[in-house]
Amino acid sequence: MREILTRPEFQKEMGTREFYYHLGKILDEHEKKNKLGQVSVLAAAYRDGIPVFTSSPGDSTIGMNIAGIELLAEAADLQAQFKLKINPSIDVNDSTAIVLNAKRYEKGKTAVILIGGGSPKNFMLQTEPQIQEVLMIPELGQDYDINITDARPDTGGLSGAPPSEAASWGKIDPTKLEETVTAYLDVTVAFPIMTAYTIQSTKPKKLKRLYDRGDELRKKLIESYLENNKEVEKLKGLIRKLSA
């Protein structure tokens, strides 16, 4: 992994979406070169243009190795050579852009399938508060919400967000609460059943290749932000003061 992290394509600031795209490409090449078959989830995501995010990139073996190389580069005065920086803000905007595009520009609906809880769950659900509360774009929340968990709300293990509470944060459309589902059972039981049902009952759909459309979706997000946020000019002025 450390050898991979020092490759030229990683020497820039990026979000985990771009990071996993580069890593998926390497794994895809490794599978083909060694005739392993298609075994890597990241390689499959790379081939199909599916964006992959990690909500807490520092909380991982990859994050620790990036930090280790960064420390070594600092000790050897090689910071200018090792430029990899994982910026979580890029992921917040990129994931938000996907949700906004689906609802506002493609006039469709959005759904979340939440397996477990914790940081990944909130990262997925916070796209709506980001749209509504931070970017001030009129929205109502996710249209469908399926939770698979064995945690209970009273212990805090459910991340404080069963559908009824998620609606209060604007994460779930409050008019669609009757269409939300929370299944209290083990993920290793529920997810294989759901996957088998989907494969057997649904015809393959044309790939959306959302990774390939990243720049387009981000541009749409910016346009909607500037159009709807009355505080934009004030914020611009505050940012300009930083360089004064």
TORKOL-326522 format. One record per residue (C-alpha): residue number from 1; x, y, z; residue in three letters. Coordinates in nm, 2 decimals. Layout:
! TORKOL-326522
+------+--------+--------+--------+-------+
! pati !      X !      Y !      Z ! kolza !
+------+--------+--------+--------+-------+
!  NUM !      X !      Y !      Z !   ala !
...
+------+--------+--------+--------+-------+
This chain:
! TORKOL-326522
+------+--------+--------+--------+-------+
! pati !      X !      Y !      Z ! kolza !
+------+--------+--------+--------+-------+
!    1 !   0.00 !   0.00 !   0.00 !   met !
!    2 !   0.28 !   0.24 !   0.08 !   arg !
!    3 !   0.43 !   0.18 !  -0.27 !   glu !
!    4 !   0.10 !   0.25 !  -0.43 !   ile !
!    5 !   0.05 !   0.57 !  -0.23 !   leu !
!    6 !   0.38 !   0.71 !  -0.37 !   thr !
!    7 !   0.27 !   0.67 !  -0.73 !   arg !
!    8 !   0.24 !   0.99 !  -0.94 !   pro !
!    9 !  -0.14 !   0.98 !  -0.97 !   glu !
!   10 !  -0.18 !   1.01 !  -0.60 !   phe !
!   11 !   0.04 !   1.32 !  -0.56 !   gln !
!   12 !  -0.24 !   1.58 !  -0.51 !   lys !
!   13 !  -0.52 !   1.68 !  -0.28 !   glu !
!   14 !  -0.83 !   1.47 !  -0.34 !   met !
!   15 !  -1.14 !   1.32 !  -0.18 !   gly !
!   16 !  -1.18 !   0.95 !  -0.11 !   thr !
!   17 !  -1.40 !   0.93 !  -0.42 !   arg !
!   18 !  -1.10 !   1.00 !  -0.65 !   glu !
!   19 !  -0.86 !   0.81 !  -0.42 !   phe !
!   20 !  -1.06 !   0.49 !  -0.46 !   tyr !
!   21 !  -1.10 !   0.54 !  -0.83 !   tyr !
!   22 !  -0.72 !   0.53 !  -0.87 !   his !
!   23 !  -0.69 !   0.24 !  -0.63 !   leu !
!   24 !  -0.96 !   0.05 !  -0.81 !   gly !
!   25 !  -0.78 !   0.10 !  -1.14 !   lys !
!   26 !  -0.47 !  -0.05 !  -1.00 !   ile !
!   27 !  -0.66 !  -0.35 !  -0.86 !   leu !
!   28 !  -0.84 !  -0.40 !  -1.19 !   asp !
!   29 !  -0.50 !  -0.41 !  -1.37 !   glu !
!   30 !  -0.37 !  -0.65 !  -1.10 !   his !
!   31 !  -0.67 !  -0.89 !  -1.14 !   glu !
!   32 !  -0.62 !  -0.90 !  -1.52 !   lys !
!   33 !  -0.24 !  -0.94 !  -1.51 !   lys !
!   34 !  -0.26 !  -1.22 !  -1.26 !   asn !
!   35 !  -0.57 !  -1.38 !  -1.41 !   lys !
!   36 !  -0.75 !  -1.37 !  -1.07 !   leu !
!   37 !  -1.10 !  -1.31 !  -1.21 !   gly !
!   38 !  -1.31 !  -1.02 !  -1.08 !   gln !
!   39 !  -1.27 !  -1.04 !  -0.71 !   val !
!   40 !  -1.22 !  -0.68 !  -0.59 !   ser !
!   41 !  -1.52 !  -0.45 !  -0.50 !   val !
!   42 !  -1.31 !  -0.14 !  -0.58 !   leu !
!   43 !  -1.20 !  -0.28 !  -0.91 !   ala !
!   44 !  -1.57 !  -0.34 !  -1.00 !   ala !
!   45 !  -1.66 !   0.01 !  -0.90 !   ala !
!   46 !  -1.38 !   0.14 !  -1.12 !   tyr !
!   47 !  -1.50 !  -0.05 !  -1.42 !   arg !
!   48 !  -1.86 !   0.06 !  -1.38 !   asp !
!   49 !  -1.79 !   0.42 !  -1.29 !   gly !
!   50 !  -1.94 !   0.39 !  -0.94 !   ile !
!   51 !  -1.81 !   0.65 !  -0.69 !   pro !
!   52 !  -1.69 !   0.50 !  -0.35 !   val !
!   53 !  -1.65 !   0.72 !  -0.04 !   phe !
!   54 !  -1.51 !   0.67 !   0.31 !   thr !
!   55 !  -1.67 !   0.90 !   0.56 !   ser !
!   56 !  -1.37 !   0.89 !   0.81 !   ser !
!   57 !  -1.06 !   0.84 !   0.59 !   pro !
!   58 !  -0.82 !   0.89 !   0.88 !   gly !
!   59 !  -0.99 !   0.60 !   1.07 !   asp !
!   60 !  -0.84 !   0.32 !   0.86 !   ser !
!   61 !  -0.52 !   0.14 !   0.76 !   thr !
!   62 !  -0.50 !   0.35 !   0.45 !   ile !
!   63 !  -0.53 !   0.67 !   0.66 !   gly !
!   64 !  -0.26 !   0.55 !   0.90 !   met !
!   65 !  -0.03 !   0.47 !   0.61 !   asn !
!   66 !  -0.08 !   0.81 !   0.45 !   ile !
!   67 !   0.00 !   0.97 !   0.78 !   ala !
!   68 !   0.31 !   0.75 !   0.82 !   gly !
!   69 !   0.45 !   0.85 !   0.48 !   ile !
!   70 !   0.36 !   1.22 !   0.55 !   glu !
!   71 !   0.56 !   1.20 !   0.87 !   leu !
!   72 !   0.86 !   1.04 !   0.70 !   leu !
!   73 !   0.84 !   1.31 !   0.42 !   ala !
!   74 !   0.84 !   1.57 !   0.69 !   glu !
!   75 !   1.14 !   1.42 !   0.87 !   ala !
!   76 !   1.34 !   1.39 !   0.54 !   ala !
!   77 !   1.23 !   1.74 !   0.42 !   asp !
!   78 !   1.05 !   1.58 !   0.13 !   leu !
!   79 !   0.70 !   1.74 !   0.18 !   gln !
!   80 !   0.72 !   1.89 !  -0.17 !   ala !
!   81 !   0.75 !   1.54 !  -0.32 !   gln !
!   82 !   0.47 !   1.36 !  -0.13 !   phe !
!   83 !   0.16 !   1.57 !  -0.20 !   lys !
!   84 !  -0.12 !   1.33 !  -0.12 !   leu !
!   85 !  -0.38 !   1.49 !   0.10 !   lys !
!   86 !  -0.73 !   1.35 !   0.17 !   ile !
!   87 !  -0.98 !   1.64 !   0.19 !   asn !
!   88 !  -1.32 !   1.53 !   0.35 !   pro !
!   89 !  -1.48 !   1.85 !   0.23 !   ser !
!   90 !  -1.45 !   1.73 !  -0.13 !   ile !
!   91 !  -1.64 !   1.42 !  -0.04 !   asp !
!   92 !  -1.92 !   1.61 !   0.14 !   val !
!   93 !  -1.98 !   1.82 !  -0.18 !   asn !
!   94 !  -1.94 !   1.53 !  -0.42 !   asp !
!   95 !  -2.19 !   1.31 !  -0.24 !   ser !
!   96 !  -2.43 !   1.60 !  -0.20 !   thr !
!   97 !  -2.40 !   1.68 !  -0.58 !   ala !
!   98 !  -2.51 !   1.32 !  -0.66 !   ile !
!   99 !  -2.83 !   1.35 !  -0.45 !   val !
!  100 !  -2.92 !   1.70 !  -0.57 !   leu !
!  101 !  -2.87 !   1.60 !  -0.93 !   asn !
!  102 !  -3.10 !   1.30 !  -0.90 !   ala !
!  103 !  -3.39 !   1.51 !  -0.75 !   lys !
!  104 !  -3.36 !   1.85 !  -0.91 !   arg !
!  105 !  -3.20 !   1.79 !  -1.25 !   tyr !
!  106 !  -3.31 !   1.44 !  -1.34 !   glu !
!  107 !  -3.65 !   1.49 !  -1.17 !   lys !
!  108 !  -3.62 !   1.15 !  -1.00 !   gly !
!  109 !  -3.63 !   1.02 !  -0.65 !   lys !
!  110 !  -3.36 !   0.91 !  -0.41 !   thr !
!  111 !  -3.32 !   0.63 !  -0.17 !   ala !
!  112 !  -3.07 !   0.52 !   0.09 !   val !
!  113 !  -3.00 !   0.16 !   0.20 !   ile !
!  114 !  -2.82 !   0.18 !   0.53 !   leu !
!  115 !  -2.63 !  -0.13 !   0.65 !   ile !
!  116 !  -2.53 !  -0.08 !   1.01 !   gly !
!  117 !  -2.47 !   0.26 !   1.16 !   gly !
!  118 !  -2.20 !   0.50 !   1.27 !   gly !
!  119 !  -2.02 !   0.75 !   1.06 !   ser !
!  120 !  -2.10 !   0.60 !   0.71 !   pro !
!  121 !  -2.47 !   0.62 !   0.80 !   lys !
!  122 !  -2.46 !   0.98 !   0.89 !   asn !
!  123 !  -2.24 !   1.06 !   0.59 !   phe !
!  124 !  -2.50 !   0.93 !   0.36 !   met !
!  125 !  -2.79 !   1.09 !   0.53 !   leu !
!  126 !  -2.63 !   1.43 !   0.58 !   gln !
!  127 !  -2.64 !   1.51 !   0.21 !   thr !
!  128 !  -2.99 !   1.64 !   0.26 !   glu !
!  129 !  -2.91 !   1.88 !   0.55 !   pro !
!  130 !  -2.61 !   1.99 !   0.35 !   gln !
!  131 !  -2.85 !   2.08 !   0.06 !   ile !
!  132 !  -3.12 !   2.24 !   0.28 !   gln !
!  133 !  -2.94 !   2.40 !   0.58 !   glu !
!  134 !  -2.59 !   2.48 !   0.46 !   val !
!  135 !  -2.64 !   2.55 !   0.09 !   leu !
!  136 !  -2.99 !   2.68 !   0.15 !   met !
!  137 !  -3.14 !   2.49 !  -0.15 !   ile !
!  138 !  -3.51 !   2.41 !  -0.11 !   pro !
!  139 !  -3.54 !   2.03 !  -0.06 !   glu !
!  140 !  -3.74 !   1.78 !   0.16 !   leu !
!  141 !  -3.51 !   1.49 !   0.22 !   gly !
!  142 !  -3.46 !   1.13 !   0.09 !   gln !
!  143 !  -3.77 !   0.97 !  -0.06 !   asp !
!  144 !  -3.70 !   0.62 !   0.06 !   tyr !
!  145 !  -3.50 !   0.49 !   0.36 !   asp !
!  146 !  -3.42 !   0.13 !   0.43 !   ile !
!  147 !  -3.23 !   0.05 !   0.75 !   asn !
!  148 !  -3.07 !  -0.28 !   0.84 !   ile !
!  149 !  -2.95 !  -0.28 !   1.19 !   thr !
!  150 !  -2.94 !  -0.49 !   1.51 !   asp !
!  151 !  -2.89 !  -0.17 !   1.72 !   ala !
!  152 !  -3.16 !   0.00 !   1.94 !   arg !
!  153 !  -3.22 !   0.37 !   1.96 !   pro !
!  154 !  -3.20 !   0.38 !   2.34 !   asp !
!  155 !  -2.84 !   0.26 !   2.35 !   thr !
!  156 !  -2.72 !   0.51 !   2.10 !   gly !
!  157 !  -2.61 !   0.23 !   1.86 !   gly !
!  158 !  -2.86 !   0.34 !   1.60 !   leu !
!  159 !  -2.67 !   0.67 !   1.56 !   ser !
!  160 !  -2.97 !   0.85 !   1.69 !   gly !
!  161 !  -3.14 !   0.84 !   1.35 !   ala !
!  162 !  -3.43 !   0.60 !   1.30 !   pro !
!  163 !  -3.64 !   0.73 !   1.02 !   pro !
!  164 !  -3.87 !   0.92 !   1.25 !   ser !
!  165 !  -3.59 !   1.12 !   1.40 !   glu !
!  166 !  -3.40 !   1.15 !   1.07 !   ala !
!  167 !  -3.70 !   1.33 !   0.93 !   ala !
!  168 !  -3.66 !   1.60 !   1.20 !   ser !
!  169 !  -3.31 !   1.68 !   1.06 !   trp !
!  170 !  -3.44 !   1.70 !   0.71 !   gly !
!  171 !  -3.26 !   1.38 !   0.62 !   lys !
!  172 !  -3.58 !   1.20 !   0.53 !   ile !
!  173 !  -3.88 !   1.35 !   0.36 !   asp !
!  174 !  -4.14 !   1.38 !   0.64 !   pro !
!  175 !  -4.42 !   1.31 !   0.40 !   thr !
!  176 !  -4.27 !   0.98 !   0.31 !   lys !
!  177 !  -4.22 !   0.83 !   0.65 !   leu !
!  178 !  -4.47 !   0.56 !   0.58 !   glu !
!  179 !  -4.24 !   0.43 !   0.31 !   glu !
!  180 !  -3.94 !   0.39 !   0.53 !   thr !
!  181 !  -3.84 !   0.05 !   0.66 !   val !
!  182 !  -3.62 !  -0.04 !   0.96 !   thr !
!  183 !  -3.53 !  -0.41 !   0.98 !   ala !
!  184 !  -3.39 !  -0.52 !   1.31 !   tyr !
!  185 !  -3.18 !  -0.82 !   1.21 !   leu !
!  186 !  -2.83 !  -0.92 !   1.14 !   asp !
!  187 !  -2.68 !  -0.77 !   0.82 !   val !
!  188 !  -2.53 !  -1.11 !   0.71 !   thr !
!  189 !  -2.89 !  -1.24 !   0.70 !   val !
!  190 !  -3.07 !  -0.95 !   0.54 !   ala !
!  191 !  -2.83 !  -0.83 !   0.28 !   phe !
!  192 !  -2.78 !  -1.16 !   0.09 !   pro !
!  193 !  -3.16 !  -1.20 !   0.08 !   ile !
!  194 !  -3.21 !  -0.85 !  -0.06 !   met !
!  195 !  -2.93 !  -0.90 !  -0.31 !   thr !
!  196 !  -3.07 !  -1.24 !  -0.43 !   ala !
!  197 !  -3.42 !  -1.09 !  -0.46 !   tyr !
!  198 !  -3.29 !  -0.79 !  -0.66 !   thr !
!  199 !  -3.09 !  -1.01 !  -0.90 !   ile !
!  200 !  -3.38 !  -1.25 !  -0.96 !   gln !
!  201 !  -3.66 !  -0.99 !  -0.99 !   ser !
!  202 !  -3.50 !  -0.70 !  -1.17 !   thr !
!  203 !  -3.36 !  -0.66 !  -1.52 !   lys !
!  204 !  -3.01 !  -0.50 !  -1.54 !   pro !
!  205 !  -3.03 !  -0.13 !  -1.58 !   lys !
!  206 !  -2.80 !   0.10 !  -1.78 !   lys !
!  207 !  -2.51 !   0.21 !  -1.57 !   leu !
!  208 !  -2.53 !   0.57 !  -1.45 !   lys !
!  209 !  -2.15 !   0.60 !  -1.43 !   arg !
!  210 !  -2.17 !   0.88 !  -1.17 !   leu !
!  211 !  -1.80 !   0.89 !  -1.12 !   tyr !
!  212 !  -1.74 !   0.99 !  -1.48 !   asp !
!  213 !  -2.00 !   1.28 !  -1.43 !   arg !
!  214 !  -1.83 !   1.42 !  -1.12 !   gly !
!  215 !  -1.73 !   1.76 !  -1.27 !   asp !
!  216 !  -2.08 !   1.80 !  -1.43 !   glu !
!  217 !  -2.26 !   1.73 !  -1.10 !   leu !
!  218 !  -2.03 !   1.95 !  -0.90 !   arg !
!  219 !  -2.10 !   2.24 !  -1.14 !   lys !
!  220 !  -2.47 !   2.19 !  -1.10 !   lys !
!  221 !  -2.44 !   2.20 !  -0.72 !   leu !
!  222 !  -2.24 !   2.52 !  -0.74 !   ile !
!  223 !  -2.50 !   2.68 !  -0.97 !   glu !
!  224 !  -2.79 !   2.58 !  -0.73 !   ser !
!  225 !  -2.59 !   2.71 !  -0.43 !   tyr !
!  226 !  -2.53 !   3.05 !  -0.59 !   leu !
!  227 !  -2.89 !   3.08 !  -0.71 !   glu !
!  228 !  -3.05 !   3.00 !  -0.37 !   asn !
!  229 !  -2.82 !   3.12 !  -0.09 !   asn !
!  230 !  -2.88 !   3.49 !   0.00 !   lys !
!  231 !  -2.57 !   3.49 !   0.21 !   glu !
!  232 !  -2.33 !   3.41 !  -0.08 !   val !
!  233 !  -2.21 !   3.77 !  -0.13 !   glu !
!  234 !  -2.15 !   3.81 !   0.24 !   lys !
!  235 !  -1.95 !   3.49 !   0.25 !   leu !
!  236 !  -1.75 !   3.59 !  -0.05 !   lys !
!  237 !  -1.65 !   3.91 !   0.13 !   gly !
!  238 !  -1.54 !   3.72 !   0.44 !   leu !
!  239 !  -1.33 !   3.49 !   0.23 !   ile !
!  240 !  -1.17 !   3.78 !   0.05 !   arg !
!  241 !  -1.07 !   3.93 !   0.39 !   lys !
!  242 !  -0.87 !   3.62 !   0.46 !   leu !
!  243 !  -0.62 !   3.71 !   0.19 !   ser !
!  244 !  -0.62 !   4.08 !   0.28 !   ala !
+------+--------+--------+--------+-------+
